[in-house]
Amino acid sequence: MQTQLAFFVSMAFSLIAWGIVAARYIWPELRLRQRADALRPLLILHSFRFIGLAFLVPGVVSPDLPSAFAHSAAYGDIIAAILALLALISLPSASGVVIAWIFSLWGTADLFNAFYQANHAGLMAGQLGATYFIPTFVVPLLLITHGLGFRVLLQHQNVSAVQQSRHLA
């Protein structure tokens, strides 16, 4: 049980630390940019979600890692990475914004699904092997940057609508 506690404490501290980094350094820069320019660094970061495929590599993870969790997390992450790349190359067009929305919804749901699958499968931290850093270091960053992405998408959408309505009046 002490191992599980260390695992959850690591995740909590990472979430707090990344939250501070986002609030002090990332958001102040992104909020001043146009929507496409604000989304690009977030999408680039998420294009590295292919690292979730490590959950499928024998020797990197324990042979006891529940396959339901491993497959769900790995394939969910690779789809998120592909969507991030598609949005990135499609910006600043309207289709790029739509793909960014799809990516944001999918990517967030994928992370929450991984938490659900891990809990449902009774995942023990030691079963993660070398991928231990993904949920304790990377996932908190991904969750926070998804939040920033939603904020950019919503804020800039509202700003654009207000600006358009002013031009029409």
N, CA and C atoms as a LAMMPS dump frame, in Angstrom:
ITEM: TIMESTEP
0
ITEM: NUMBER OF ATOMS
507
ITEM: BOX BOUNDS ff ff ff
-5.0000000000000000e+02 5.0000000000000000e+02
-5.0000000000000000e+02 5.0000000000000000e+02
-5.0000000000000000e+02 5.0000000000000000e+02
ITEM: ATOMS id mol type element x y z
1 1 1 N 0.818 -1.199 0
2 1 2 C 0 0 0
3 1 3 C 0.859 1.259 0
4 2 1 N 2.041 1.186 0.616
5 2 2 C 2.931 2.336 0.664
6 2 3 C 3.378 2.74 -0.75
7 3 1 N 3.553 1.76 -1.63
8 3 2 C 3.933 2.043 -3.015
9 3 3 C 2.827 2.812 -3.719
10 4 1 N 1.583 2.395 -3.523
11 4 2 C 0.457 3.086 -4.15
12 4 3 C 0.349 4.521 -3.638
13 5 1 N 0.587 4.707 -2.346
14 5 2 C 0.537 6.042 -1.774
15 5 3 C 1.611 6.931 -2.405
16 6 1 N 2.818 6.409 -2.537
17 6 2 C 3.901 7.169 -3.176
18 6 3 C 3.531 7.518 -4.613
19 7 1 N 2.894 6.591 -5.298
20 7 2 C 2.453 6.807 -6.675
21 7 3 C 1.463 7.964 -6.748
22 8 1 N 0.437 7.959 -5.902
23 8 2 C -0.578 9.005 -5.93
24 8 3 C -0.039 10.341 -5.437
25 9 1 N 0.857 10.319 -4.464
26 9 2 C 1.482 11.562 -3.998
27 9 3 C 2.327 12.16 -5.123
28 10 1 N 3.044 11.318 -5.855
29 10 2 C 3.836 11.795 -6.991
30 10 3 C 2.954 12.451 -8.039
31 11 1 N 1.824 11.837 -8.326
32 11 2 C 0.896 12.419 -9.299
33 11 3 C 0.347 13.753 -8.802
34 12 1 N -0.006 13.819 -7.528
35 12 2 C -0.566 15.048 -6.962
36 12 3 C 0.454 16.185 -6.987
37 13 1 N 1.693 15.892 -6.568
38 13 2 C 2.717 16.929 -6.574
39 13 3 C 3.033 17.389 -7.989
40 14 1 N 3.022 16.472 -8.93
41 14 2 C 3.266 16.829 -10.319
42 14 3 C 2.154 17.725 -10.846
43 15 1 N 0.934 17.411 -10.499
44 15 2 C -0.201 18.241 -10.917
45 15 3 C -0.064 19.651 -10.342
46 16 1 N 0.31 19.754 -9.089
47 16 2 C 0.499 21.068 -8.449
48 16 3 C 1.651 21.821 -9.117
49 17 1 N 2.785 21.139 -9.303
50 17 2 C 3.956 21.793 -9.891
51 17 3 C 3.672 22.266 -11.318
52 18 1 N 3.071 21.401 -12.136
53 18 2 C 2.743 21.804 -13.501
54 18 3 C 1.691 22.908 -13.514
55 19 1 N 0.782 22.893 -12.537
56 19 2 C -0.212 23.971 -12.436
57 19 3 C 0.456 25.307 -12.181
58 20 1 N 1.456 25.309 -11.32
59 20 2 C 2.196 26.544 -11.046
60 20 3 C 2.947 27.01 -12.285
61 21 1 N 3.614 26.078 -12.959
62 21 2 C 4.338 26.421 -14.191
63 21 3 C 3.365 26.999 -15.227
64 22 1 N 2.23 26.368 -15.378
65 22 2 C 1.247 26.846 -16.359
66 22 3 C 0.729 28.236 -16.003
67 23 1 N 0.407 28.438 -14.731
68 23 2 C -0.149 29.724 -14.306
69 23 3 C 0.88 30.859 -14.392
70 24 1 N 2.112 30.563 -14.058
71 24 2 C 3.125 31.624 -14.005
72 24 3 C 3.838 31.867 -15.331
73 25 1 N 3.987 30.82 -16.144
74 25 2 C 4.82 30.966 -17.329
75 25 3 C 4.123 30.669 -18.649
76 26 1 N 3.282 29.647 -18.682
77 26 2 C 2.683 29.245 -19.961
78 26 3 C 1.48 30.112 -20.302
79 27 1 N 0.492 30.193 -19.405
80 27 2 C -0.72 30.951 -19.709
81 27 3 C -0.448 32.43 -19.971
82 28 1 N 0.41 33.111 -19.203
83 28 2 C 0.651 34.526 -19.517
84 28 3 C 1.15 34.749 -20.949
85 29 1 N 1.861 33.787 -21.496
86 29 2 C 2.326 33.9 -22.878
87 29 3 C 1.22 33.548 -23.879
88 30 1 N 0.489 32.489 -23.599
89 30 2 C -0.525 32.031 -24.549
90 30 3 C -1.706 32.992 -24.66
91 31 1 N -2.104 33.594 -23.561
92 31 2 C -3.306 34.422 -23.559
93 31 3 C -3.175 35.651 -24.443
94 32 1 N -1.962 36.042 -24.769
95 32 2 C -1.73 37.223 -25.596
96 32 3 C -1.697 36.899 -27.091
97 33 1 N -1.71 35.633 -27.421
98 33 2 C -1.564 35.216 -28.813
99 33 3 C -2.926 34.997 -29.483
100 34 1 N -2.897 35.031 -30.793
101 34 2 C -4.065 34.637 -31.571
102 34 3 C -4.308 33.15 -31.332
103 35 1 N -5.531 32.69 -31.582
104 35 2 C -5.901 31.312 -31.266
105 35 3 C -4.94 30.285 -31.86
106 36 1 N -4.662 30.356 -33.141
107 36 2 C -3.792 29.356 -33.777
108 36 3 C -2.392 29.392 -33.17
109 37 1 N -1.879 30.595 -32.926
110 37 2 C -0.538 30.714 -32.347
111 37 3 C -0.497 30.226 -30.903
112 38 1 N -1.602 30.358 -30.188
113 38 2 C -1.665 29.863 -28.806
114 38 3 C -1.812 28.348 -28.768
115 39 1 N -2.506 27.792 -29.748
116 39 2 C -2.714 26.342 -29.768
117 39 3 C -1.478 25.571 -30.21
118 40 1 N -0.668 26.16 -31.067
119 40 2 C 0.473 25.426 -31.635
120 40 3 C 1.398 24.788 -30.596
121 41 1 N 1.897 25.525 -29.599
122 41 2 C 2.797 24.857 -28.646
123 41 3 C 2.108 23.75 -27.855
124 42 1 N 0.827 23.907 -27.579
125 42 2 C 0.09 22.862 -26.864
126 42 3 C -0.039 21.615 -27.73
127 43 1 N -0.345 21.814 -28.999
128 43 2 C -0.48 20.685 -29.921
129 43 3 C 0.858 19.991 -30.16
130 44 1 N 1.929 20.774 -30.241
131 44 2 C 3.258 20.177 -30.413
132 44 3 C 3.572 19.279 -29.221
133 45 1 N 3.309 19.766 -28.017
134 45 2 C 3.536 18.954 -26.818
135 45 3 C 2.76 17.641 -26.901
136 46 1 N 1.494 17.711 -27.275
137 46 2 C 0.658 16.514 -27.322
138 46 3 C 0.999 15.598 -28.493
139 47 1 N 1.732 16.097 -29.472
140 47 2 C 2.15 15.224 -30.57
141 47 3 C 3.143 14.158 -30.079
142 48 1 N 3.7 14.349 -28.891
143 48 2 C 4.61 13.37 -28.293
144 48 3 C 3.873 12.277 -27.521
145 49 1 N 2.557 12.254 -27.596
146 49 2 C 1.811 11.235 -26.859
147 49 3 C 2.025 9.829 -27.407
148 50 1 N 2.754 9.709 -28.488
149 50 2 C 3.114 8.373 -28.974
150 50 3 C 3.888 7.595 -27.913
151 51 1 N 4.455 8.288 -26.913
152 51 2 C 5.194 7.573 -25.872
153 51 3 C 4.297 6.608 -25.108
154 52 1 N 2.985 6.789 -25.187
155 52 2 C 2.069 5.849 -24.552
156 52 3 C 2.176 4.449 -25.136
157 53 1 N 2.728 4.335 -26.343
158 53 2 C 2.924 3.008 -26.938
159 53 3 C 3.888 2.161 -26.106
160 54 1 N 4.652 2.819 -25.24
161 54 2 C 5.575 2.083 -24.361
162 54 3 C 4.832 1.109 -23.455
163 55 1 N 3.546 1.358 -23.193
164 55 2 C 2.761 0.431 -22.376
165 55 3 C 2.632 -0.943 -23.026
166 56 1 N 2.933 -1.034 -24.32
167 56 2 C 2.814 -2.297 -25.052
168 56 3 C 4.149 -3.02 -25.214
169 57 1 N 5.225 -2.436 -24.725
170 57 2 C 6.552 -2.989 -24.964
171 57 3 C 6.978 -3.891 -23.805
172 58 1 N 7.103 -5.205 -24.084
173 58 2 C 7.566 -6.126 -23.038
174 58 3 C 8.963 -5.731 -22.557
175 59 1 N 9.172 -5.83 -21.284
176 59 2 C 10.446 -5.444 -20.704
177 59 3 C 10.453 -4.003 -20.215
178 60 1 N 9.666 -3.162 -20.851
179 60 2 C 9.521 -1.782 -20.392
180 60 3 C 8.495 -1.755 -19.267
181 61 1 N 7.44 -2.54 -19.446
182 61 2 C 6.406 -2.686 -18.423
183 61 3 C 6.455 -4.12 -17.898
184 62 1 N 5.865 -4.311 -16.747
185 62 2 C 5.8 -5.643 -16.154
186 62 3 C 4.904 -6.544 -17.009
187 63 1 N 5.217 -7.829 -17.092
188 63 2 C 4.327 -8.752 -17.796
189 63 3 C 2.95 -8.825 -17.135
190 64 1 N 2.872 -8.38 -15.881
191 64 2 C 1.6 -8.381 -15.149
192 64 3 C 0.747 -7.152 -15.422
193 65 1 N 1.237 -6.2 -16.217
194 65 2 C 0.45 -4.999 -16.505
195 65 3 C -0.848 -5.43 -17.18
196 66 1 N -1.988 -5.045 -16.633
197 66 2 C -3.263 -5.455 -17.234
198 66 3 C -3.365 -5.007 -18.692
199 67 1 N -3.623 -5.951 -19.578
200 67 2 C -3.646 -5.633 -21.007
201 67 3 C -4.782 -4.686 -21.37
202 68 1 N -5.887 -4.743 -20.646
203 68 2 C -6.994 -3.82 -20.93
204 68 3 C -6.529 -2.381 -20.741
205 69 1 N -5.787 -2.136 -19.664
206 69 2 C -5.246 -0.802 -19.434
207 69 3 C -4.204 -0.457 -20.493
208 70 1 N -3.247 -1.353 -20.725
209 70 2 C -2.137 -1.08 -21.638
210 70 3 C -2.623 -0.745 -23.037
211 71 1 N -3.533 -1.551 -23.563
212 71 2 C -4.025 -1.313 -24.92
213 71 3 C -4.845 -0.037 -25.005
214 72 1 N -5.705 0.177 -24.043
215 72 2 C -6.535 1.374 -24.039
216 72 3 C -5.676 2.632 -23.963
217 73 1 N -4.714 2.638 -23.051
218 73 2 C -3.854 3.812 -22.888
219 73 3 C -2.973 4.033 -24.112
220 74 1 N -2.381 2.975 -24.627
221 74 2 C -1.467 3.104 -25.763
222 74 3 C -2.193 3.58 -27.016
223 75 1 N -3.286 2.929 -27.356
224 75 2 C -3.985 3.291 -28.587
225 75 3 C -4.718 4.624 -28.453
226 76 1 N -5.211 4.92 -27.264
227 76 2 C -5.827 6.225 -27.045
228 76 3 C -4.818 7.343 -27.22
229 77 1 N -3.607 7.118 -26.719
230 77 2 C -2.559 8.124 -26.841
231 77 3 C -2.111 8.307 -28.287
232 78 1 N -1.967 7.228 -29.035
233 78 2 C -1.507 7.389 -30.419
234 78 3 C -2.568 8.109 -31.254
235 79 1 N -3.836 7.846 -30.975
236 79 2 C -4.898 8.582 -31.673
237 79 3 C -4.833 10.056 -31.288
238 80 1 N -4.603 10.353 -30.015
239 80 2 C -4.479 11.747 -29.575
240 80 3 C -3.298 12.426 -30.265
241 81 1 N -2.171 11.727 -30.384
242 81 2 C -1.002 12.301 -31.052
243 81 3 C -1.3 12.599 -32.517
244 82 1 N -1.984 11.688 -33.186
245 82 2 C -2.336 11.892 -34.6
246 82 3 C -3.282 13.088 -34.743
247 83 1 N -4.281 13.174 -33.867
248 83 2 C -5.206 14.308 -33.91
249 83 3 C -4.475 15.627 -33.642
250 84 1 N -3.536 15.611 -32.7
251 84 2 C -2.756 16.83 -32.418
252 84 3 C -1.971 17.255 -33.65
253 85 1 N -1.354 16.304 -34.329
254 85 2 C -0.594 16.628 -35.54
255 85 3 C -1.497 17.118 -36.665
256 86 1 N -2.655 16.486 -36.822
257 86 2 C -3.598 16.929 -37.851
258 86 3 C -4.078 18.35 -37.582
259 87 1 N -4.385 18.642 -36.318
260 87 2 C -4.81 20.002 -35.963
261 87 3 C -3.67 20.988 -36.223
262 88 1 N -2.479 20.595 -35.852
263 88 2 C -1.314 21.461 -36.01
264 88 3 C -1.083 21.846 -37.467
265 89 1 N -1.161 20.874 -38.368
266 89 2 C -0.913 21.188 -39.779
267 89 3 C -2.109 21.868 -40.444
268 90 1 N -3.282 21.792 -39.817
269 90 2 C -4.48 22.399 -40.397
270 90 3 C -4.728 23.822 -39.91
271 91 1 N -4.051 24.223 -38.846
272 91 2 C -4.244 25.593 -38.335
273 91 3 C -3.619 26.588 -39.289
274 92 1 N -4.144 27.766 -39.39
275 92 2 C -5.224 28.398 -38.652
276 92 3 C -6.597 28.276 -39.314
277 93 1 N -6.745 27.379 -40.242
278 93 2 C -8.028 27.245 -40.935
279 93 3 C -9.132 26.799 -39.979
280 94 1 N -10.362 26.967 -40.417
281 94 2 C -11.511 26.547 -39.612
282 94 3 C -11.461 25.047 -39.35
283 95 1 N -11.007 24.271 -40.335
284 95 2 C -10.921 22.825 -40.122
285 95 3 C -9.884 22.503 -39.051
286 96 1 N -8.816 23.288 -38.985
287 96 2 C -7.812 23.089 -37.946
288 96 3 C -8.377 23.34 -36.555
289 97 1 N -9.234 24.333 -36.442
290 97 2 C -9.874 24.632 -35.154
291 97 3 C -10.829 23.498 -34.783
292 98 1 N -11.565 22.992 -35.764
293 98 2 C -12.477 21.872 -35.503
294 98 3 C -11.676 20.646 -35.052
295 99 1 N -10.575 20.36 -35.734
296 99 2 C -9.746 19.217 -35.349
297 99 3 C -9.134 19.447 -33.964
298 100 1 N -8.77 20.695 -33.65
299 100 2 C -8.244 20.999 -32.313
300 100 3 C -9.306 20.719 -31.245
301 101 1 N -10.557 21.046 -31.536
302 101 2 C -11.641 20.716 -30.605
303 101 3 C -11.778 19.203 -30.448
304 102 1 N -11.764 18.489 -31.568
305 102 2 C -11.886 17.023 -31.522
306 102 3 C -10.713 16.436 -30.728
307 103 1 N -9.502 16.919 -31.025
308 103 2 C -8.329 16.456 -30.287
309 103 3 C -8.493 16.725 -28.794
310 104 1 N -8.906 17.926 -28.441
311 104 2 C -9.029 18.288 -27.025
312 104 3 C -10.035 17.402 -26.309
313 105 1 N -11.157 17.165 -26.95
314 105 2 C -12.177 16.3 -26.341
315 105 3 C -11.671 14.868 -26.243
316 106 1 N -11.109 14.361 -27.336
317 106 2 C -10.596 12.982 -27.339
318 106 3 C -9.463 12.821 -26.324
319 107 1 N -8.491 13.731 -26.385
320 107 2 C -7.318 13.615 -25.531
321 107 3 C -7.658 13.656 -24.051
322 108 1 N -8.577 14.533 -23.677
323 108 2 C -8.995 14.611 -22.279
324 108 3 C -9.739 13.352 -21.872
325 109 1 N -10.666 12.924 -22.714
326 109 2 C -11.424 11.701 -22.418
327 109 3 C -10.484 10.502 -22.324
328 110 1 N -9.478 10.456 -23.176
329 110 2 C -8.507 9.358 -23.143
330 110 3 C -7.762 9.313 -21.811
331 111 1 N -7.357 10.463 -21.31
332 111 2 C -6.644 10.487 -20.026
333 111 3 C -7.545 10.027 -18.882
334 112 1 N -8.783 10.503 -18.883
335 112 2 C -9.71 10.066 -17.837
336 112 3 C -10.05 8.584 -17.986
337 113 1 N -10.139 8.107 -19.216
338 113 2 C -10.377 6.688 -19.447
339 113 3 C -9.207 5.852 -18.919
340 114 1 N -7.987 6.352 -19.092
341 114 2 C -6.817 5.625 -18.575
342 114 3 C -6.888 5.514 -17.052
343 115 1 N -7.313 6.584 -16.386
344 115 2 C -7.493 6.515 -14.932
345 115 3 C -8.548 5.476 -14.573
346 116 1 N -9.642 5.49 -15.317
347 116 2 C -10.719 4.527 -15.057
348 116 3 C -10.225 3.1 -15.288
349 117 1 N -9.573 2.87 -16.421
350 117 2 C -9.084 1.529 -16.757
351 117 3 C -8.068 1.035 -15.728
352 118 1 N -7.192 1.93 -15.279
353 118 2 C -6.196 1.546 -14.278
354 118 3 C -6.875 1.141 -12.975
355 119 1 N -7.849 1.91 -12.562
356 119 2 C -8.577 1.597 -11.334
357 119 3 C -9.387 0.314 -11.485
358 120 1 N -10.072 0.193 -12.596
359 120 2 C -10.919 -0.975 -12.861
360 120 3 C -10.097 -2.262 -12.923
361 121 1 N -8.89 -2.168 -13.476
362 121 2 C -8.026 -3.345 -13.622
363 121 3 C -7.219 -3.626 -12.358
364 122 1 N -7.295 -2.741 -11.373
365 122 2 C -6.52 -2.939 -10.155
366 122 3 C -5.026 -2.737 -10.377
367 123 1 N -4.692 -1.822 -11.255
368 123 2 C -3.293 -1.557 -11.59
369 123 3 C -2.486 -1.197 -10.349
370 124 1 N -1.343 -1.812 -10.224
371 124 2 C -0.398 -1.496 -9.159
372 124 3 C 0.753 -0.711 -9.789
373 125 1 N 1.227 0.298 -9.09
374 125 2 C 2.257 1.183 -9.637
375 125 3 C 3.46 0.415 -10.164
376 126 1 N 3.884 -0.644 -9.475
377 126 2 C 5.049 -1.421 -9.894
378 126 3 C 4.874 -2.096 -11.242
379 127 1 N 3.636 -2.316 -11.666
380 127 2 C 3.395 -2.949 -12.962
381 127 3 C 3.743 -2.032 -14.131
382 128 1 N 3.873 -0.754 -13.857
383 128 2 C 4.184 0.2 -14.922
384 128 3 C 5.638 0.139 -15.361
385 129 1 N 6.506 -0.416 -14.51
386 129 2 C 7.923 -0.5 -14.865
387 129 3 C 8.488 0.862 -15.208
388 130 1 N 9.207 0.93 -16.328
389 130 2 C 9.846 2.178 -16.755
390 130 3 C 8.843 3.24 -17.177
391 131 1 N 7.593 2.862 -17.395
392 131 2 C 6.591 3.855 -17.796
393 131 3 C 5.975 4.583 -16.602
394 132 1 N 6.506 4.329 -15.418
395 132 2 C 6.029 4.982 -14.191
396 132 3 C 5.991 6.503 -14.344
397 133 1 N 6.947 7.062 -15.107
398 133 2 C 7.014 8.511 -15.283
399 133 3 C 5.837 9.066 -16.083
400 134 1 N 5.171 8.226 -16.862
401 134 2 C 4.077 8.748 -17.687
402 134 3 C 2.936 9.258 -16.809
403 135 1 N 2.364 8.438 -15.916
404 135 2 C 1.271 8.98 -15.103
405 135 3 C 1.732 9.931 -14
406 136 1 N 2.993 9.843 -13.582
407 136 2 C 3.436 10.693 -12.476
408 136 3 C 4.053 12.011 -12.929
409 137 1 N 4.475 12.103 -14.174
410 137 2 C 5.115 13.322 -14.661
411 137 3 C 4.429 13.888 -15.899
412 138 1 N 4.128 13.03 -16.86
413 138 2 C 3.596 13.485 -18.143
414 138 3 C 2.094 13.738 -18.085
415 139 1 N 1.326 12.82 -17.518
416 139 2 C -0.136 12.957 -17.516
417 139 3 C -0.603 14.24 -16.819
418 140 1 N -0.037 14.608 -15.664
419 140 2 C -0.47 15.893 -15.086
420 140 3 C -0.233 17.078 -16.023
421 141 1 N 0.905 17.084 -16.712
422 141 2 C 1.173 18.141 -17.688
423 141 3 C 0.144 18.107 -18.817
424 142 1 N -0.173 16.913 -19.3
425 142 2 C -1.15 16.791 -20.377
426 142 3 C -2.527 17.278 -19.937
427 143 1 N -2.934 16.928 -18.729
428 143 2 C -4.23 17.396 -18.219
429 143 3 C -4.276 18.919 -18.144
430 144 1 N -3.228 19.511 -17.625
431 144 2 C -3.195 20.969 -17.492
432 144 3 C -3.181 21.639 -18.852
433 145 1 N -2.42 21.102 -19.787
434 145 2 C -2.383 21.72 -21.112
435 145 3 C -3.675 21.497 -21.876
436 146 1 N -4.402 20.428 -21.575
437 146 2 C -5.74 20.295 -22.153
438 146 3 C -6.642 21.405 -21.619
439 147 1 N -6.539 21.665 -20.321
440 147 2 C -7.314 22.766 -19.744
441 147 3 C -6.982 24.091 -20.406
442 148 1 N -5.692 24.335 -20.629
443 148 2 C -5.279 25.567 -21.316
444 148 3 C -5.815 25.592 -22.747
445 149 1 N -5.785 24.431 -23.41
446 149 2 C -6.301 24.358 -24.772
447 149 3 C -7.783 24.691 -24.847
448 150 1 N -8.548 24.145 -23.912
449 150 2 C -9.969 24.479 -23.877
450 150 3 C -10.17 25.971 -23.621
451 151 1 N -9.36 26.509 -22.727
452 151 2 C -9.475 27.942 -22.428
453 151 3 C -9.169 28.783 -23.664
454 152 1 N -8.132 28.411 -24.399
455 152 2 C -7.787 29.122 -25.634
456 152 3 C -8.928 28.996 -26.643
457 153 1 N -9.408 27.787 -26.832
458 153 2 C -10.484 27.579 -27.807
459 153 3 C -11.737 28.363 -27.437
460 154 1 N -12.114 28.348 -26.183
461 154 2 C -13.317 29.063 -25.745
462 154 3 C -13.111 30.573 -25.714
463 155 1 N -12.014 31.015 -25.167
464 155 2 C -11.755 32.449 -25.037
465 155 3 C -11.643 33.104 -26.398
466 156 1 N -10.85 32.532 -27.259
467 156 2 C -10.636 33.144 -28.563
468 156 3 C -11.874 33.042 -29.433
469 157 1 N -12.66 32.013 -29.223
470 157 2 C -13.917 31.899 -29.955
471 157 3 C -14.845 33.03 -29.531
472 158 1 N -14.925 33.278 -28.227
473 158 2 C -15.775 34.353 -27.728
474 158 3 C -15.251 35.718 -28.161
475 159 1 N -13.929 35.906 -28.149
476 159 2 C -13.346 37.171 -28.58
477 159 3 C -13.644 37.401 -30.055
478 160 1 N -13.492 36.349 -30.872
479 160 2 C -13.777 36.478 -32.304
480 160 3 C -15.234 36.823 -32.546
481 161 1 N -16.133 36.191 -31.813
482 161 2 C -17.561 36.464 -31.986
483 161 3 C -17.881 37.9 -31.605
484 162 1 N -17.276 38.388 -30.529
485 162 2 C -17.505 39.771 -30.102
486 162 3 C -16.953 40.73 -31.144
487 163 1 N -15.751 40.459 -31.663
488 163 2 C -15.152 41.32 -32.661
489 163 3 C -15.989 41.343 -33.947
490 164 1 N -16.485 40.176 -34.349
491 164 2 C -17.317 40.111 -35.546
492 164 3 C -18.619 40.873 -35.36
493 165 1 N -19.217 40.742 -34.191
494 165 2 C -20.488 41.446 -33.958
495 165 3 C -20.271 42.945 -33.934
496 166 1 N -19.104 43.413 -33.476
497 166 2 C -18.806 44.847 -33.473
498 166 3 C -18.662 45.369 -34.894
499 167 1 N -18.043 44.543 -35.772
500 167 2 C -17.874 44.952 -37.16
501 167 3 C -19.195 44.991 -37.907
502 168 1 N -20.125 44.148 -37.527
503 168 2 C -21.426 44.113 -38.182
504 168 3 C -22.325 45.26 -37.738
505 169 1 N -22.088 45.776 -36.553
506 169 2 C -22.959 46.821 -36.003
507 169 3 C -22.653 48.181 -36.56
